[in-house]
Amino acid sequence: MPEAAHPASRRGVVGWALFDWATQPYYTLVVTFLFAPYFVNGFMSDPAHAQSLWAFTTSAAQLTAAILAPVLGAIADAGLPRKPWIGVFSVMLILGLGGLWLAVPGSTAAVPLVLLSFAVASVGVELATQFNNAMMPGLISAQRLGKLSGFAWAVGYIGGLVSLALVAGFLVTSPDTGKTLFGLSPIVSLDAETREGDRLVGPFCAIWYLIFVLPMFLFTPDKPGPMTSRNPVRDGLGRLVRSIKDVLRNHRNVALFLLARMIYADGGAAIFAFGGIYAASVFGWGATELGLFGIILTVAAVFGAFIGGLLDDWIGSKAVIIYGHLVLITGAIGVLSVDPNEILFFIPVEEKVSGGGLFAATGERVMLVFAVLLGIAVGPVQASSRTMLARICPPDQLTEFYGFFAFSGKVTAFAAPLAIGIVTTATDSQRLGISVSVVFLIVGLLLLLPVRSTR
């Protein structure tokens, strides 16, 4: 692809990367390590039923984002700038995160509102991310896209790490001790009985996003040039129909990549979305253990994202994605091989002893090792997928193809959580439900193998 005609300033590039810093706490604190496990194991009394509800809600939100993403991308490519769209979806994200405060333990009437809030936030963050991704190729030369994408993912993971340390270390307390991860009393007075620390995760992420997304709005250049259409909605939708036909007829390599990415992104998102829930259920982890668990995994993800960005420009995006997937699949199977009494599915170990210390049980340590593999691999796979699309798609259809990219990441994203919800409900087993995600990873990897990595 051609270089950016007018590369952005350093603060414009940093502002763009800070978008990942702004959004990552949603994924780290809400989806993975704190709020989702609290919803399943604290807010509701039946963990298996709660996991099913969380899975079905995730499925509905992802399907909504999948339907809207290519349509909105086509409209934007017809002449509209990206930032106003990011602003609209930012409002949805902030309002949805604020609604998570309603998750008072035992309040059955609040369950629909909490799930609706989570769904609104999920749709908002996914669509805002689509338009932010589409700005990337116009900021820097094509030869440096891999480094920029990897840098942004690493910045995002650092943001997740910092936000997790702040929340787990100073706000969220263990129900047993009343202390935070750092052994402190919360810096603000919070009611432990109504789990205000856990419920505060949503509003905290909303404020964090509002603060750190501002540099992107202020300093990062938007799509240059005048409006190219008098009726961008009509022309954009017409262009979308033509583009779908064009992708299938003339860009089959891109279509195959998007299909592969559609499958493996769903599996990766599912294993991370439900991995923390599984760990909390298996070992009874509370905020302290989950907070430290999240910090360790996020440090691994930061390291992986930096290394993956360098490898992308050295050995290519496709190779990074393939090797990353082999590590992901190994880690996912390893995590699911652990239960309270066994590791690697059949090797017996002693159960966790109450009061034995953080990660004192053999099963906990084994799970942590495999989870670190997941953390190391996820950043390179995500960052190189974003870069690979920029390298193989038509330069004049970037936002539209990033709409398909978002679509490919979400069109079956409802299927993985839906399958997890169905299997969990049918078997009453959280492990069997989550194991569906490994199948998605394997199928996606196999589909990726024949994809050409150049235009």
JOJO-V26444 format. One record per backbone hydrogen bond with DSSP energy under -0.5 kcal/mol. NH is the residue of the N-H (numbers start at 1). CO is the residue of the C=O. Records with the same first field share a line. If there is no record, write none. Layout:
NH=CO / CO
This chain:
7=4
8=139
13=9
14=10
15=11
16=12
17=13
18=14
19=16
20=17
21=17
22=18
23=19
24=20
25=21
26=23
27=23
28=24
29=25
30=25 / 26
31=26
32=27
33=28
34=29
35=29
36=30
38=34
39=35
40=36
41=37
42=38
43=38
44=39
47=45
50=46
51=47
52=48
53=49
54=50
55=51
56=52
57=53
58=54
59=55
60=56
61=57
62=58
63=59
64=60
65=61
66=62
67=63
68=64
69=65
70=66
71=67
72=68
73=69
74=70
75=71
76=72
77=73
78=74 / 75
79=76
80=75 / 76
85=82
86=82
87=83
88=84
89=85
90=86
91=87
92=88
93=89
94=90
95=91
96=92
97=93
98=94
99=95
100=96 / 97
101=98
102=99
103=100
104=102
106=43
107=104
108=106
110=107
111=108
114=110
115=111
116=112
117=113
118=114
119=115
120=116
121=117
122=118
123=119
124=120
125=121
126=122
127=123
128=124
129=125
130=126
131=127
132=128
133=129
134=130
135=131 / 132
136=132 / 133
138=135
139=136
140=136
144=141
145=142
148=144
149=145
150=146
151=147
152=148
153=149
154=150
155=151
156=152
157=153
158=154
159=155
160=156
161=157
162=158
163=159
164=160
165=161
166=162
167=163
168=164
169=165
170=166
171=167
172=167
174=179
178=174
180=184
181=168
183=180
187=170
190=188
192=190
195=192
196=191
199=195
200=196
201=198
202=199
203=199
204=200
205=201
206=202
207=203
208=204
209=205
210=206
211=207
212=208
213=209
214=211
216=213
217=213
218=214
219=215
220=215 / 216
235=231
236=232
237=233
238=234
239=235
240=236
241=237
242=238
243=239
244=240
245=241
246=242
247=243
248=244
249=245
250=246
251=246 / 247
255=251
256=252
257=253
258=254
259=255
260=256
261=257
262=258
263=259
264=260
265=261
266=262
267=263
268=264
269=265
270=266
271=267
272=268
273=269
274=270
275=271
276=272
278=274
279=275
280=276
281=277
282=278
283=279
284=280
285=279
290=286
291=287
292=288
293=289
294=290
295=291
296=292
297=293
298=294
299=295
300=296
301=297
302=298
303=299
304=300
305=301
306=302
307=303
308=304
309=305
310=306
311=307
312=308
313=309
314=310
315=311
316=311 / 312
320=316
321=317
322=318
323=319
324=320
325=321
326=322
327=323
328=324
329=325
330=326
331=327
332=328
333=329
334=330
335=331
336=332
337=333 / 334
338=335
339=342
343=347
345=337
346=343 / 344
347=343
348=346
349=341
356=353
360=357
365=361
366=362
367=363
368=364
369=365
370=366
371=367
372=368
373=369
374=370
375=371
376=372
377=373
378=374
379=375
380=376
381=377
382=378
383=379
384=380
385=381
386=382
387=383
388=384
389=385
390=386
391=387
392=388
393=389
397=394
398=395
401=397
402=398
403=399
404=400
405=401
406=402
407=403
408=404
409=405
410=406 / 407
411=407
414=410
415=412
416=412
417=413
418=414
419=415
420=416
421=417
422=418
423=419
424=420
425=421
426=422
427=423
428=424
433=429
434=430
435=431
436=433
437=434
438=435
439=435
440=436
441=437
442=438
443=439
444=440
445=441
446=442
447=443
448=444
449=445
451=448
455=391
